[in-house]
Amino acid sequence: MAQTWLHALAEHVRRNGPFPHQMAFILDNRLRRLWVNPDEVIDSLALTGSEQVLELGPGPGFFSVEIARRLSSGRLELFDVQPEMLEKARRKLDSAGYRNVGFHTGEASEEFPFHDGSFDVAFLAAVLGEVPDKSACVRSLARVLKPGGLLVFLEMFPDPDRLSVHTLCQLAEAAGFDFMDAQQSPWKDIVRFKRRAAS
């Protein structure tokens, strides 16, 4: 029964674009933490505390609080196509006491409203598969990341738009990133790239 319900939801998302903000409670529940622990995932960002971090498609902030918690003197910028999702994330971060966060609405296929080389790290959790122009999105990420900056993708079950490590490598390497490593399992893949220095 649960599998049928998940399949139906996944097909709805596939046909209708981004995960609906009205169903954000599915993304932000305790059961999800059984197979995706935010603390363990954010370890892959290797944050020291002073970084400027871009989280693309944060939804209701499932990972955002953990990122903000680790940025003692840095800053987190959230960018999402749905203002309603950003408002949910804002409430969660405010209640946790984090003020080192900015909120931006826009389409990830278009240019991001940030200066070149603004960020040390960019993080996307189950987002790129929903972006209409994936190549344009990754090129924009390359522009706003500093040379040597870290790009981290998390792809998860049961996302119907889950991208393979191979596909992520093709997109990222074409945009100026070098593959670093991948942690792979049936439940999730964490794939890391480094922004190539300008030649």
C-alpha positions as CSV (number, residue, x, y, z in Angstrom):
1,M,0.0,0.0,0.0
2,A,2.7,2.5,1.0
3,Q,4.7,1.6,-2.1
4,T,1.7,2.2,-4.3
5,W,1.1,5.6,-2.6
6,L,4.8,6.5,-3.0
7,H,4.7,5.5,-6.7
8,A,1.6,7.6,-7.3
9,L,3.2,10.6,-5.6
10,A,6.4,10.2,-7.6
11,E,4.5,10.0,-10.9
12,H,2.5,13.2,-9.9
13,V,5.8,15.0,-9.3
14,R,7.3,13.8,-12.6
15,R,4.3,15.1,-14.6
16,N,3.8,18.3,-12.7
17,G,7.3,19.7,-11.9
18,P,8.8,20.4,-8.5
19,F,7.6,18.6,-5.4
20,P,4.4,20.5,-4.3
21,H,4.9,22.7,-1.2
22,Q,1.5,21.5,0.1
23,M,3.1,18.1,0.7
24,A,6.3,19.4,2.3
25,F,5.6,17.3,5.4
26,I,6.6,14.2,3.4
27,L,10.1,15.7,2.9
28,D,10.4,16.8,6.5
29,N,9.5,13.9,8.7
30,R,11.3,11.7,11.2
31,L,10.9,8.5,9.1
32,R,12.9,10.0,6.3
33,R,15.8,10.3,8.7
34,L,16.0,6.5,8.8
35,W,17.6,6.4,5.4
36,V,18.8,10.0,5.0
37,N,20.5,11.4,8.1
38,P,21.1,15.2,7.5
39,D,24.1,15.2,9.9
40,E,25.9,12.5,7.9
41,V,25.0,14.0,4.5
42,I,26.2,17.5,5.5
43,D,29.5,15.9,6.7
44,S,30.2,15.6,2.9
45,L,30.4,19.4,2.6
46,A,33.5,19.4,4.8
47,L,32.5,22.7,6.3
48,T,35.0,24.5,8.6
49,G,32.5,27.3,9.6
50,S,33.5,30.3,7.5
51,E,32.2,29.2,4.1
52,Q,29.6,30.9,1.9
53,V,27.2,28.1,1.0
54,L,24.5,28.0,-1.7
55,E,21.7,25.4,-1.1
56,L,19.6,25.0,-4.3
57,G,16.1,23.7,-3.8
58,P,16.1,23.4,0.0
59,G,12.4,22.6,0.2
60,P,11.2,23.0,3.8
61,G,14.8,23.1,5.1
62,F,15.4,19.4,5.9
63,F,19.2,19.9,5.4
64,S,19.3,23.7,5.9
65,V,19.3,23.8,9.7
66,E,22.3,21.4,9.8
67,I,24.2,23.5,7.3
68,A,23.5,26.8,9.1
69,R,24.5,25.2,12.4
70,R,27.9,24.5,11.1
71,L,28.5,28.0,9.7
72,S,29.8,29.9,12.8
73,S,31.1,32.8,10.7
74,G,29.8,31.9,7.3
75,R,26.5,32.3,5.5
76,L,23.9,30.1,3.8
77,E,21.9,31.3,0.8
78,L,18.8,29.3,-0.1
79,F,17.4,29.4,-3.6
80,D,14.1,27.7,-4.5
81,V,11.5,28.0,-7.3
82,Q,8.7,27.9,-4.7
83,P,8.4,30.9,-2.3
84,E,6.1,28.8,-0.1
85,M,8.9,26.3,0.4
86,L,11.3,29.1,1.3
87,E,8.9,30.4,3.9
88,K,8.7,26.9,5.5
89,A,12.5,26.8,5.6
90,R,12.6,30.4,7.0
91,R,10.3,29.4,9.9
92,K,12.4,26.4,10.7
93,L,15.7,28.3,10.7
94,D,14.2,31.2,12.7
95,S,12.9,28.8,15.3
96,A,16.3,27.2,15.5
97,G,17.9,30.6,16.1
98,Y,19.8,30.9,12.8
99,R,20.0,34.3,11.2
100,N,23.0,33.8,8.9
101,V,20.7,32.8,6.0
102,G,19.4,34.5,2.9
103,F,16.3,33.5,0.9
104,H,15.9,33.8,-2.9
105,T,13.2,32.7,-5.3
106,G,13.9,31.9,-9.0
107,E,14.2,29.3,-11.7
108,A,17.3,27.2,-11.6
109,S,17.6,27.1,-15.4
110,E,18.2,30.8,-15.4
111,E,21.2,32.8,-14.1
112,F,21.4,33.0,-10.3
113,P,21.3,36.4,-8.8
114,F,24.8,36.2,-7.3
115,H,28.1,37.6,-8.3
116,D,30.8,35.4,-10.0
117,G,32.7,33.3,-7.4
118,S,30.4,34.1,-4.5
119,F,30.4,30.7,-2.9
120,D,32.7,28.1,-1.5
121,V,30.2,25.3,-1.6
122,A,27.0,24.5,-3.5
123,F,24.6,21.7,-2.4
124,L,21.7,20.1,-4.2
125,A,19.5,17.4,-2.7
126,A,17.3,15.6,-5.2
127,V,16.9,18.9,-7.2
128,L,18.7,18.7,-10.5
129,G,16.4,16.1,-12.0
130,E,13.5,18.5,-11.7
131,V,15.3,21.4,-13.4
132,P,14.2,21.9,-17.1
133,D,17.6,22.9,-18.4
134,K,20.1,20.9,-16.3
135,S,23.1,22.0,-18.3
136,A,22.3,25.7,-17.8
137,C,21.8,25.2,-14.1
138,V,25.2,23.5,-13.7
139,R,26.9,26.2,-15.8
140,S,25.4,28.8,-13.5
141,L,26.6,26.9,-10.5
142,A,30.1,26.9,-12.0
143,R,29.9,30.7,-12.4
144,V,28.9,31.4,-8.8
145,L,31.4,29.0,-7.2
146,K,34.9,30.0,-6.6
147,P,37.7,28.1,-8.4
148,G,38.3,25.1,-6.2
149,G,34.8,25.4,-4.8
150,L,32.9,22.2,-3.9
151,L,29.7,21.1,-5.7
152,V,27.8,18.3,-3.9
153,F,24.8,16.4,-5.2
154,L,22.6,14.1,-3.2
155,E,20.4,11.8,-5.2
156,M,17.9,9.6,-3.3
157,F,15.3,6.9,-3.4
158,P,12.4,7.1,-4.2
159,D,12.8,10.3,-6.3
160,P,11.5,9.5,-9.8
161,D,14.0,12.1,-11.2
162,R,17.0,10.5,-9.5
163,L,20.1,11.1,-11.7
164,S,22.9,8.6,-12.0
165,V,26.4,9.3,-11.0
166,H,27.4,8.9,-14.7
167,T,24.8,11.6,-15.7
168,L,26.0,14.0,-13.0
169,C,29.6,13.5,-14.1
170,Q,28.7,14.3,-17.7
171,L,26.8,17.5,-16.7
172,A,29.4,18.7,-14.2
173,E,32.5,17.9,-16.2
174,A,31.2,19.7,-19.2
175,A,30.5,22.8,-17.1
176,G,34.0,23.0,-15.6
177,F,34.1,20.7,-12.7
178,D,36.4,17.8,-11.8
179,F,34.9,14.6,-10.2
180,M,36.2,14.0,-6.7
181,D,34.3,11.0,-5.3
182,A,30.9,9.3,-4.9
183,Q,29.4,7.5,-2.0
184,Q,26.8,5.1,-3.6
185,S,24.1,2.9,-2.2
186,P,20.6,1.8,-3.3
187,W,19.1,4.5,-1.0
188,K,21.3,7.4,-1.9
189,D,24.3,8.7,-3.8
190,I,26.5,11.6,-2.6
191,V,28.6,12.9,-5.5
192,R,31.2,15.6,-5.1
193,F,32.9,17.8,-7.7
194,K,35.5,20.5,-7.5
195,R,35.3,23.7,-9.5
196,R,38.1,23.7,-12.0
197,A,40.5,26.6,-11.8
198,A,40.4,29.0,-14.8
199,S,43.1,28.2,-17.3
